[in-house]
Amino acid sequence: MSTVIETGIPTGTWGIDKAHTKVGFAVKHMGVSTVRGEFREFDGALEVAEDGTLRAHGTVKAASVHTNQDQRDEHLRSADFFDVENYPELTFESTSIERIDDENYKIVGDLTIHGVTNRIELDAELGGVDYGMEGEHRTGLEVTGQLSRKDYGMKFSAALGSGNAVVADKVKLALDVEAVRQDA
């Protein structure tokens, strides 16, 4: 039996339900539009300890990047961006998770992309906790944040005559996570 403690999420290990999770991003293109993409291969978990300590961790296969445009996806896999030959995975490991209120959390952790690790802050909103159609315990989170591509060694930055970058440095992150309790 699990205990719901101050986290709002029952104790235990919650594994990502890949069929109901999206690891997405958005970046400005030429300063005039937004290109959105996602990674299709990933794994991760949220661990809630009896003492209320929270831990989140995950991995993403860089080659699984998908933006609905094959030529762009190949460019993103190249050394200009993710360099998937040398850096096949992106990883995240939380260093702290703070409960702000009943639904909101601040997640701080180490994100490694392109072989470079930086500290990142993410905002998470708890969608809820309930039981699924087969009695499995589920929870959902919407996680957002942003990062600088340059901070991760992604220096591709062709500029237009107007001064706008072909690909902006700032990348917005948007993860819709649904997780299932593994140790029920």
C-alpha positions in Angstrom: 0.0 0.0 0.0 1.3 3.4 -0.9 1.1 6.6 1.2 0.2 10.0 -0.2 2.6 12.4 1.4 3.3 16.1 1.0 4.3 15.5 -2.7 0.7 14.9 -3.8 1.9 11.8 -5.5 1.8 8.4 -3.7 5.2 6.9 -2.7 6.8 4.5 -5.1 8.6 4.3 -8.5 6.6 5.7 -11.4 7.8 4.6 -14.9 7.0 6.6 -18.0 4.1 5.3 -20.1 5.6 5.8 -23.5 2.3 5.6 -25.3 0.9 8.5 -23.3 4.1 10.7 -23.0 5.5 13.3 -25.4 9.0 14.8 -25.2 8.7 17.9 -27.2 10.6 21.1 -28.1 10.0 24.3 -30.0 12.5 26.7 -31.6 12.1 29.9 -33.7 13.0 29.6 -37.4 14.3 32.7 -39.2 12.7 34.8 -36.4 9.3 34.4 -38.1 7.9 31.0 -37.2 8.2 28.2 -34.7 9.3 24.7 -35.6 8.1 22.0 -33.2 9.6 18.6 -32.8 9.7 15.6 -30.5 11.9 12.7 -29.6 10.2 9.3 -30.1 12.5 7.1 -28.1 12.9 7.8 -24.4 12.6 6.3 -21.0 12.5 7.6 -17.4 11.0 7.5 -14.0 9.9 9.5 -11.0 10.7 8.1 -7.6 8.8 9.2 -4.5 10.4 8.1 -1.2 8.6 7.6 2.1 10.3 10.8 3.5 8.8 12.9 0.6 12.1 13.0 -1.4 11.5 13.2 -5.1 13.9 12.1 -7.9 13.3 12.3 -11.6 15.6 10.8 -14.3 15.4 10.0 -18.0 17.2 9.3 -21.2 16.3 10.2 -24.8 17.7 8.7 -28.0 19.0 11.7 -30.0 18.5 9.9 -33.3 14.8 9.7 -32.6 14.3 13.4 -33.2 11.3 14.0 -35.4 10.0 17.4 -36.8 7.8 16.1 -39.7 10.5 17.0 -42.2 13.0 14.3 -43.1 15.8 16.7 -44.4 15.6 18.8 -41.3 15.6 15.7 -39.1 18.8 14.5 -40.8 20.4 17.9 -40.3 19.4 17.8 -36.6 21.2 14.4 -36.3 24.4 15.8 -37.8 27.4 17.3 -36.1 25.8 20.8 -36.5 23.3 19.9 -33.8 22.9 16.6 -31.8 25.9 14.7 -33.5 24.1 11.4 -32.8 27.2 9.4 -34.0 29.2 10.7 -31.0 26.4 11.6 -28.6 23.6 9.0 -29.0 21.7 10.0 -25.8 20.4 13.0 -23.9 20.1 12.4 -20.2 18.5 14.2 -17.2 19.0 13.6 -13.5 17.2 15.8 -11.0 19.2 17.3 -8.1 16.2 18.7 -6.3 12.4 18.8 -6.7 10.5 21.4 -4.7 6.8 21.4 -4.2 5.5 25.0 -4.8 1.8 24.2 -4.1 -0.7 21.4 -4.6 -0.1 21.3 -8.3 3.2 22.9 -9.1 6.8 21.9 -8.7 10.3 23.3 -9.5 12.6 20.7 -10.8 16.4 21.4 -10.9 18.7 18.9 -12.5 21.6 18.1 -14.7 20.8 17.9 -18.4 23.4 16.4 -20.8 23.1 17.1 -24.5 25.9 16.8 -27.1 28.3 15.6 -24.4 27.8 18.8 -22.3 26.1 18.8 -18.9 24.4 21.9 -17.5 22.1 22.7 -14.7 18.5 23.4 -15.8 15.4 24.5 -14.1 12.0 23.1 -15.1 8.5 23.9 -14.1 6.1 21.0 -13.6 2.3 20.9 -13.1 0.7 17.9 -11.6 -2.2 16.8 -13.8 -3.5 14.4 -11.2 -3.3 10.9 -9.8 -5.9 8.2 -10.6 -6.4 4.5 -11.4 -6.4 3.3 -15.1 -8.8 1.0 -16.8 -6.9 -2.1 -15.6 -6.5 -0.9 -12.0 -3.0 0.5 -12.5 -2.0 3.6 -10.6 -1.2 6.6 -12.9 0.0 10.2 -12.6 0.5 12.9 -15.1 2.8 16.0 -15.3 3.2 18.8 -17.7 6.9 19.9 -17.6 8.2 23.1 -19.3 11.5 24.9 -19.5 14.0 26.4 -21.9 17.7 26.1 -22.7 20.3 27.7 -24.9 21.7 25.6 -27.7 25.1 27.3 -27.4 25.3 26.2 -23.8 25.4 22.6 -25.1 28.0 23.1 -27.9 25.4 23.4 -30.7 26.9 26.3 -32.5 25.1 26.2 -35.9 23.9 29.8 -36.2 23.6 30.9 -39.8 22.2 34.5 -39.9 19.9 36.1 -42.5 20.5 39.6 -44.0 17.9 40.9 -41.5 20.0 39.7 -38.6 17.6 37.0 -37.6 19.1 33.6 -37.0 18.0 30.7 -39.2 17.6 28.7 -36.0 17.3 30.6 -32.7 19.5 29.8 -29.7 16.6 29.5 -27.3 14.8 26.2 -27.3 11.5 25.7 -25.4 10.9 22.3 -23.8 7.5 20.8 -23.3 7.0 17.3 -21.9 3.6 15.7 -21.3 4.4 12.8 -19.0 2.1 10.0 -17.9 3.6 7.5 -15.5 2.5 4.2 -14.1 3.4 3.1 -10.6 5.8 0.1 -10.9 6.0 -1.2 -7.4 2.3 -1.6 -6.6 
